[in-house]
């Protein structure tokens, strides 16, 4: 895969939990350039997050809008835990819980740049014609990284599924190197369609859908 910047995990660290306890939109933006890593029985799978969406309990696009259910229970717990759910009868989605306990907010991870375990990902995502297509969508991301029901509720700061964040100067290089951050409406929802809650690295080839800034 052609990339503009070499991603070295020496430039990354596990963040404090307060990184995820902030405003959900802030976390969604801050996760661009972060690294998602999953230790699986067949090997380590990982890559850089390049696209996210914010979901907050106060708006109808969020699963927590109508309160707690068995499905979304983890959203009301502590921040930095994985909320996975099955959708459209075909795909798993991976979200990270944000803000304070009891709020019901999360960030959906929509796309990443594959870095570790690419050969394994190719086997898992045989429909992908190019490496940039391995995880350029939320359902593709979970398939490529073997994420599903078994990862529900995992602490992404201390489990086999972790999120690492880049040092400040390195993140600036990432954001600048890919033309900054685009803010636009979310994809694939029929409510709260006007909310500008999707964020992505402007020129990154692994983004699912590139749109003009609003």
N, C-alpha and C positions, 0 to 999 in steps of 0.2 A: 504493500500500500504506500502510495506517495504521501509523505507528510512534510509539513514545513518546520516542525519542531520535534526534536528527539525527546521523548518522555522518559525520564530517568527517575525511578522510585526513590533515589537518594534525595530528591528534592521534595518529597512528600512526607507527611506525618499523620498520625491519628489525631483528629481534633478533640478538643474538650466537648462535653455534652452541650455546653452553652452555644456552640456553633449552630446546633439544630433547634435551640429553644427560642431563637429570634423570630421576627416576622417572617411568615412563610415565603413571601415574595423575595425578601432579602436572601433567604436560604436558597431559593431556587436559582437566583442569579449567582450566588457564591459557589454553588455546586458545579458550575461550568468550569471545566479544567480540573475538577476533582477526579479521583481514580476509584473505580469500583472493582473489587477483587473477590473472587469466590473460589475457595478451596474445595474441590469436588473429588470424588473417588477416582476420577480419570485424569485429574491434573488441575492445575491452577488456571482459571479463566479470568481475564481482566481487561480493562481498558479505560480510556479517559471519557468522562461524561461531557457531551457536547450540546445536549438539548434537554430542557426540563419544562414542567408545568406546575404551577402553584394551585392548590385547592384548599379553601378555608371554609369552616363550618357555617359561616354567615351567608354563603351563596349556594344556590341550588345545584350547581355543577359538582358540588362536593358530596361524597357519600355520607358525611356526618351531618348534613343539613337537617335531616329529620330525626336526629338523635342516635343513640347507641343501639347496635344490633349485634348478633353473634358474629356477623361477617366483618363489621368495622370496629370491633371492640378495641383492637390494638391502637387505633387512631386516638383514643381517649386516654392512652397511657403515657408513659414517659417518652420524650423526644428521642430520636436516633434509633428507632426500631422499625423493622421492615413490615410494611403492610402489602401483602400480595393478595390478588384476587383474580378470579377467572372471568373472562368477559367474551361476549359474542360466541360462546360455545366453542372457542378455539384457542384463545390466547390468555396467558398469564400477564399481569401487570405488576411492576415493582414500584412501590412508593416508600418514602422515608417520612416518618412522623416528625412533625415540627411543633414549635411553640410549647406552651406550658401544658402539663398534665390536665386532662379534662376538656381541652379546647376542641379537638377533633380536626386537626389540620395536617396536611402532608404535601410532599413534593413528588410528582410522578417523574421517574427517569425515562425519558423518551428515546434517547439515542446515545451511543458511545462509539468511540474509535477503538476497534479491537487491537490489543497489544500483546497480551499474554495468552497462550493457548490457541493461537489462530488455526492451527491444523485441526485441533479438536472442534473448534467452532465450525470449520468448513464441513465436517462430518455431521454436525448437528443441524446445520443450515444449508442443506444441499441445493436448495432452490436459489441461493445467492450466487449470482454469476460473477461478482467481484467482491473483494474483501470489504470495500466500503459499504456493501449491502448486507453484511453479516449482522449488524446490530443497529441499523438506521431506522428504527421504529420501536415502540415500546414492547410489542409482542415478539419482534425479532430479537431484541435485547435479552429478554428472559429466556428465549429458546437457546440463544447462543451461549449464555452463561449458566444454563441448567438451573434456572430459578423458577420456583413454583410454590405449591402448597407447603412443601417442607421447609421453606424459608420464612414462612409467616411468623412474625413476632421476634425474629432474631435481632439482637443488638448489633448494629453495624459499626459499633466501636469496639466490640469484644466478642467476636464469633467467627465462624468460617466464612461469613459474608461481611466484608468491611468496606468502609469508605475512607479514603485518605485524601487530605487536602494539600495543595502545593504551598510552598513557602511564598510569601507575598510577592517578592520580586520575580519569582518564576511564573506565578500566575499572571502577573502583568505581561510577561513575555508571551504567554499563551493567548491572552485576550487580544493584545495588540497584533500578534502574529496572524490571527484569524480575522482581523478587521473589526474587532469590537463585539458588543453584544446587541442582538436584535430583540426587541420586545414586540410581541404581536398577540393575536387572539389564539385560544386553544383550538385543538383539532379533535374532531370526532365526537363532539357533544352537541346536544340540541337545546340546552338551556344555558343562560348566562353567556351567550355567544359573543357578547360585546366586550367582555373583560379581557384586558391586556395582560394575561397571566402566563404566556408562553415565552420562554427565553432560549436563545441559542447563539452559538459562536457564528458570526455572520458568514464567513467564507469556508466553514469547515465542510468537507465533502461527505461526512457521515451524518449530517443533519437530515431528518426525514423529509421535511418540506421547507424550502426556502421561500420566504415571502417578503414583500416590501415592508419597511418600517411604517407604522401608522403614526 
